[in-house]
Amino acid sequence: MIKNQFLTIAKQYKEVILISILVIFYTVGIFGLTNETTRDLFLPMSFMNLLLSFVIMILSRKTNKLYFVLFLSLTFLVGMTAEWIGIHTGYLFGEYYYGENLGTKMDGVPLIIGINWGILSVCSCNVTSIFIKKSIWLSSFVSAFLMMLLDVLIEPVAITSDYWHWDSLNIPLYNYFCWFAVALPLHFLYFKWKLGEQNKVTIALFSILVMFFSILNF
C-alpha cells in the first residue's frame, strides 16, 4: 500500500523531482568548484554530473522512446568520432587534447564526451521546440546555434579545469564552426524523426548548464 502510494506520488511529481535533483547536484558542484579547499576534490568527479544529467534526461523522456535511444546512440558515435578526428588530426575543432578530469578515455577521448554530445543536442533541440513548430531546417539551425553558444561558455571553464587544452593561446573560431557543423545534421535528424517535445526537465537542464558555466566563468 505504502509502496503504491510512493510510486503514485513519484509519477505525479516526476518532473519536479528530476529538476530538483539537477538543481541540487549542480549547486553542490558550483560550491565545490569555486572553493579552493574542495576544488581539487570535485574536479575529477566532474563527469559524474554529466552522467547524472544523462540518466535524468532519459528518465524524463515522454514520447518516441525507441527513436530517442537510436538518436542518442548515433550522437554518441558521431561525437566520439568527431572528437577522435579532432585530437588526432586537428581537422575538426583545431589542435587540442583532453586532460585528466573527465574520466575514462578511449584512445584519448573521454567516453563522457560522447554522452555530452547527446545531452547538449537534446537540450538545445527541446529549447528550440518551444519557439519553432514547423520548419525542420530552421529548428535545426537555431538549435545547433544554441549548442554552439553554450560551448562558448564551456570552453574557458574546460581549460582551467583540465577538461581539455588548446595548443594555441586562444580558442580558435574554427572550433565553434565545427561544433555547429557537426551538430547541424544531428539536430536535423532529431527534428526529422519528430523527437522534439515540450520537456520541462531538458529545458531546465539547458538553463542550469548556462547558469552553471556562466557562474564558473566569473
C-alpha positions in Angstrom: 0.0 0.0 0.0 2.7 2.4 1.0 4.8 1.4 -2.0 1.9 2.1 -4.4 1.3 5.5 -2.8 5.0 6.3 -3.2 5.0 5.3 -6.8 1.9 7.3 -7.5 3.4 10.5 -5.9 6.7 9.9 -7.7 4.9 9.6 -11.1 2.7 12.7 -10.3 5.7 14.9 -9.4 8.3 13.2 -11.6 9.4 16.4 -13.4 9.7 18.4 -10.2 11.7 15.6 -8.6 14.1 15.3 -11.6 14.6 19.0 -11.9 15.2 19.3 -8.1 17.9 16.6 -8.3 19.6 18.5 -11.1 19.5 21.8 -9.2 20.9 20.2 -6.0 23.8 18.4 -7.8 24.8 21.4 -9.9 24.5 23.8 -6.9 26.8 21.5 -4.9 29.1 21.4 -8.0 29.3 25.2 -8.1 30.2 25.5 -4.4 32.7 22.6 -4.7 34.4 24.0 -7.8 34.6 27.7 -6.6 36.0 26.8 -3.2 39.8 26.4 -3.3 39.8 23.8 -0.5 37.4 21.5 -2.3 38.1 22.2 -6.0 40.8 19.6 -6.4 38.4 17.0 -4.9 35.5 17.9 -7.1 37.3 18.3 -10.5 38.0 14.5 -11.0 34.3 13.9 -10.3 33.0 16.3 -13.0 32.0 13.5 -15.3 29.5 12.3 -12.7 27.3 15.4 -13.1 27.1 14.8 -16.8 26.4 11.1 -16.3 23.6 12.0 -13.8 22.2 14.6 -16.3 22.2 11.9 -19.0 20.2 9.5 -16.8 17.7 12.1 -15.8 17.3 13.2 -19.4 16.4 9.7 -20.4 14.0 9.3 -17.4 12.3 12.5 -18.4 11.6 11.3 -22.0 7.8 11.2 -22.8 7.5 10.1 -26.5 9.2 8.2 -29.3 11.5 6.4 -26.8 12.9 3.9 -29.3 13.9 6.5 -31.8 15.2 8.6 -28.9 17.6 5.8 -27.9 18.7 5.4 -31.5 19.4 9.1 -31.7 21.4 9.1 -28.5 23.4 6.1 -29.8 24.1 7.8 -33.1 25.0 11.1 -31.4 27.5 9.2 -29.1 29.2 7.6 -32.1 29.3 10.8 -34.2 30.5 12.8 -31.2 33.2 10.3 -30.3 34.3 10.0 -33.9 34.5 13.8 -34.4 36.5 14.3 -31.2 38.8 11.4 -32.2 39.5 13.1 -35.5 39.9 16.4 -33.7 42.6 15.3 -31.2 44.5 13.0 -33.6 44.4 15.1 -36.8 43.3 18.7 -35.9 41.0 18.6 -39.0 38.0 19.1 -36.7 37.9 21.8 -34.0 41.6 22.5 -34.1 44.7 21.4 -32.2 43.7 20.3 -28.7 44.0 17.4 -26.3 42.0 16.1 -23.3 43.1 16.5 -19.7 42.6 14.1 -16.8 39.3 15.3 -15.2 36.7 13.8 -17.5 37.0 10.1 -16.6 37.9 7.1 -18.7 39.2 7.7 -22.2 39.0 5.7 -25.4 42.1 6.4 -27.5 42.4 9.8 -25.9 38.7 10.8 -25.9 36.8 10.6 -22.7 33.7 8.5 -23.0 31.6 11.1 -21.2 32.2 13.4 -24.2 30.1 11.2 -26.5 27.4 11.3 -23.8 27.8 15.1 -23.5 27.1 15.5 -27.3 23.8 13.7 -26.7 22.9 15.9 -23.7 23.6 19.2 -25.4 21.9 18.1 -28.6 18.7 17.0 -26.9 18.5 20.0 -24.6 19.2 22.6 -27.3 16.7 20.9 -29.6 14.0 20.9 -27.0 14.5 24.5 -26.1 14.1 25.3 -29.8 10.9 23.3 -29.9 9.3 25.9 -27.7 9.6 28.6 -30.3 9.7 26.9 -33.6 7.0 24.4 -34.5 7.1 23.6 -38.3 10.3 24.3 -40.1 12.8 21.4 -39.7 15.7 23.4 -41.2 15.1 26.5 -39.1 14.7 24.4 -36.0 18.0 22.5 -36.8 19.8 25.8 -37.5 18.7 27.5 -34.3 19.3 24.5 -32.0 22.8 24.0 -33.5 23.5 27.7 -32.9 22.3 27.4 -29.3 24.6 24.4 -28.8 27.5 26.4 -30.2 26.7 29.3 -27.9 26.7 27.0 -24.9 30.2 25.8 -26.0 31.3 29.5 -25.8 30.5 29.4 -22.1 32.0 25.9 -21.6 35.4 26.5 -23.3 37.1 28.8 -20.7 35.9 26.6 -17.8 37.1 23.5 -19.5 40.6 24.9 -20.0 41.0 26.0 -16.3 39.5 22.7 -15.1 41.9 20.4 -17.1 39.0 19.0 -19.2 40.8 19.8 -22.4 43.5 22.2 -23.6 44.3 24.0 -26.8 47.8 24.1 -28.4 47.2 27.7 -29.3 47.0 30.6 -26.8 43.4 31.4 -27.8 40.4 29.2 -28.5 40.2 29.1 -32.3 37.0 30.3 -34.0 37.3 27.2 -36.2 36.3 25.2 -33.1 32.9 26.9 -32.9 32.3 26.5 -36.6 33.0 22.8 -36.3 30.6 22.4 -33.3 27.9 24.0 -35.4 28.7 21.9 -38.5 28.8 18.6 -36.6 25.7 19.4 -34.6 23.5 20.6 -37.6 22.9 17.2 -39.3 22.4 15.5 -35.9 19.8 18.1 -35.0 18.2 17.9 -38.4 17.7 14.1 -37.8 16.3 14.9 -34.3 13.5 17.0 -35.8 13.1 14.8 -38.9 12.3 11.9 -36.5 9.9 14.2 -34.7 11.8 13.9 -31.4 11.2 17.5 -30.3 9.0 17.7 -27.3 7.9 20.1 -24.6 10.0 18.6 -21.9 10.4 20.8 -18.8 13.3 18.7 -17.5 15.6 19.1 -20.5 14.7 22.8 -20.8 15.6 23.2 -17.1 18.8 21.3 -17.7 19.8 23.6 -20.5 19.1 26.6 -18.3 21.1 25.1 -15.4 24.1 24.4 -17.7 24.0 28.0 -18.9 23.9 29.3 -15.3 26.5 26.8 -14.1 29.1 27.7 -16.7 28.3 31.4 -16.5 29.0 31.4 -12.8 32.2 29.4 -13.1 33.4 31.8 -15.8 33.1 34.7 -13.3 
